[in-house]
Amino acid sequence: MTSPNAQQKDFWSSSPAGAKWLRFEDDLDTALAPVLDLVLERADLRPGMRVLDIGCGTGASLLAIADRVGADGHVTGIDISQPFLDRAMERARAHGAAQINTLNTDAQTHDFKSESADAITSRFGVMFFEDSGAAFANMARALAPGAVMTFAAWGPLDGNPWFRDPFIAAVNRLGRPPKTDRNAPGPMAFHDLDRVLGLLHAAGLDATGEPVSLHLTPAGGPEGAARMCTNVGAVSRVMEHFNGTKDDADAIRDSITDTFRAYDTPDGVRMPAVINLYQARWPG
């Protein structure tokens, strides 16, 4: 029997598309820094806390959490990609953060120790579960009474040109791929606040959610932002579906660059975004 989320594990652990997230680690961390700041500000982490970070990727969130909980705290990064976790631990050692450890496991099914976490956080790491309700219920087991899960997910596509504009450029060049269920596991799966709040409430959590407007901060000007978006996200999926060529990729990148110029400022590219910020408390 295939284990839950096996497809996601293969994608993030061993596919060429997943590997690009390692290649563009610095670019992605820079672009998404305001989202991580939002999560950690709302999570209200304090020295000495025990934190689980779900879908920690290559570790930017772990370093930031470690700074907040201090040497007396502890943070465990959970991800289904071992290559990501290897890189995260490399960064932790360089940062001198001995309070960081990682687990290569699936948060939907992992046997969490009861009441082992004072907080759970995630920046874009919880939208990929095959059964989100089961995952929330399972993660809730780890929360101490009164502890809070805080996570960020992408809001509606129309409010996120980071996804919308590159997708339009790819479709204009290659055509539109078959429609998919936007609630299915994937980057946009938690765009519907009411649906996700229903899942959290069903898992026994007292939950709230709100759309937060902010600006992403990609480096390298419109050209750098366009290069990254051509390699990760919606464009790569359209390219794969239509067997796009290098000429296609170059044309799509140039189109994205032109579109992204509208977001260029004296302080660099400032890309408007709508982030759904969810918080769920375990009543105990």
N, C-alpha and C positions, 0 to 999 in steps of 0.2 A: 504494500500500500504506500502510495506517495505521501510524504509528510506534508502538513500544512506549510504553505509559503515556500515550497521547494523551488518553484519557478523564480521567486524573488531572490532566493539564496544564490541560484545559478547566475542570475543577472548581475548581482552586486559583487559576487565573489570571483567569477571566472570569465565573464563575457568581455569582449573588447569595449562595449559601451560602458560597462561598469568601471573598467580600468581607466577610462578618461577622467573619472572623478578624482583619481589619484594624480593624474597629470595636471589637472587644473585646480588642485587643492588650494593654492594661495589665492588664485583669482576668485574662487567660490567663497572662501572664508572672508575675503575683503568685501565682496558684493553683498553677502548675507549678514555681515556684522550687525547691522541695525536690528535684524530679526533676533539674533542671539541676545543682544542687549535687552530687547523687549521681554524675552522669556525669563531671563535671569532677574531683571528688575521686578517683574510680577511675582516670581517665585519667592522673593524675599529670603534668600539664603543667608544663613548666619554661621559664624564660626562654630565648629564642632558637629555640624549636621552630617547625617549619612544620606547621600543622594544617589539615586539611580538615574542615569542618562540613557534614554532609549534611542536607538539608531544614531549612535554617537559619531559614526563615520570616522574620519581621520583624526579627530581629537580636539578640534578648536574649542568645542563646548567643554570638554573635560578640563582643559587648562584653565578656562575662565571660572568654572565651578570650583576647582581646587583653590584658586586664589581667594574665593569668597568663604569657603568653609575652613580654610587654614590647615595647619599641620595636625590639629586635633580632630578634624573632620575626615570624611572619607567619601570618595566618589567612584562608582563602578559604571563603566561604559559598556553598554550592551549593543551588539551589532551582529548581523548574520554573515558579514564579510570578514573573514580572517585577514585578508590583505589590508583592509582598512584598520583593523585593530592592531596589526603589527606596526603600522605607521603611527597610530595613536600612541602606542607605548614608547616608540622611539622619541616622539615629541615630549612625552611625559618625563622620560629620563633626562632629556636635554634641558627641560624646564626645572628639574630638581623636585618634581612633584611625586614624592613617595606615597602620598595618600591616594593615588590613582591606581585602579586595576581594571581589567576588562574581562568580559565573558563573551565568547563566540557562541551565541545561543539565540533561540527564537523566543521573544518576550510573550508570544501568544501561548506557548506551551511550557515554558521553563518553570521548574518547581521552585518558586521563590520562597525564601524563608519568611514566615509570618512576622509582620511588624518589624521588618529589618530596614525600612527606609523612612527617613523623616521628610523626604520630598522625592518626587519623580519629575524629571524635566525631559523635554524633547524639542529640538528645532528641526521640523520637517522629517521626523523619524517614525511617525506612527500612522502614516496614510497608506501603508502597503500591506497590511494584514489581510489574509484571506477571510478571516472572521473577526472584524474589529470589536464586536461586542464581547466575544470570548477573550480577546486580548486585553480589553479594559478590565474585565472581571478578574482575569488572572493577575494582571499587574497590581490591581487594588489589594490583593492578598499581602503584598509586600509593604503596604503603607501602614505606619503606626496610626493609632486612633487620632483623628483630627488632621493628619498629614494631607498635603495637597499635591496633586498631579498638575503640572503646568506645561502646556505644549502649544506650539505654533503650527498652523497649516495654511496653505494658500487659500485665499478667498476666491470669489468668482473670477472667471477668466477675463471678463470685461474690465475689471479693475487692476489687472496685472499684465501690463505691456511686456514685461520680462518674458512671459510665456506667449502672449497673444501675437506680438509683432513678429517674432521669428517664425511662428507657425504659419502666419499669413504669407510671409516671404517664401517659405518652403512650398506651400500649396500653390502659390502663383507660378512657381517654377516647374513643379513636378505633378501637381494635381492633388486632389483631396483623398486621403486614405479612408478606408471604411470607418464609419462612426463607431465609437466605443461608448460604453456606459460610463459617464463621468463620475459615478459613485463607485465604480470598480476600483480595486487597489491600484494606486498610482498617485502622482503628485497632486492632482486636483480632487482627490476622493473626499476631502473634508470641507469642500466649498460651501456645503449646505449646513448652516448652523443648527437648524432645527433637527435635522436628521442625526447629526453627531451628538447633540445634546440628548436625544432620545436613546442613543446607544449607551451613553454614559449613565443616564438615569437607570436604565435597565440593568446595568452592572452594579447597581447599589450605591452609586456615587452622587453626592450633591454637587451639581455642575452648573457652571455659567459659561457663556461664550459671547464674544463681541468682535466685530470687525475693527481693526486698527489700521489707520492709514499712516504710512511712513514712506521713506525713500531708500531704495537700495543704493549701494555705493560702489559699483564696479570700477575697477582700475583700468588704466590704459586708454581712456577716452572712448568715443564711439567705436573705434576700430577694435580695441581690446575687448570691449563688451560683446561686440558682434562675433569676434573670433571664438570666444567662449561659448556663446549661444549656438553657434554653428556646430560645435562639437558635442555638447551635452544638451539633454532635454528634448523638446518636441522636434527640432530639426533632424536630429540623428534618427529618430523613429520614422519620420517621413522619408528620409534618405534610404533607410534600410528597406522600407516597404517597396519603394520604386527602383531599388538598385541604382541610386544616384551616383553620378561620376564626380571626379574632382572638379570638372568644369561646372557641374551643378552646385557643388559646395561653394566654389568661389563666387558664383553668381548670387547665391543666397546670402553669403556673407556680405557682399557689396550692398545688396538691397537692405539688409538689416542695419549696416553701418549708416546708410542714408537716413533710415527711419530713426535711428537712435540719436542722430544729431539734434533732434528736437528736445532731447533731455540733457544736452551738454550745457554746463554752467561754468563760471570761472573757478568753481571748486571741484570740477570734474563732473562726470555723468551722475545725475540724480534721478533715479528711475522710480516713478510713483508706484506704490504697491498697496494692496489691501491684504492684510494678514488676519486670519481668524485665530484669535487667542482664546484658548479654552483653559478653564481651571476646574478641577474636580476634587472634592474633599471626601475622604473616607471617614464616615461618621463613627466607625468602630462599634 
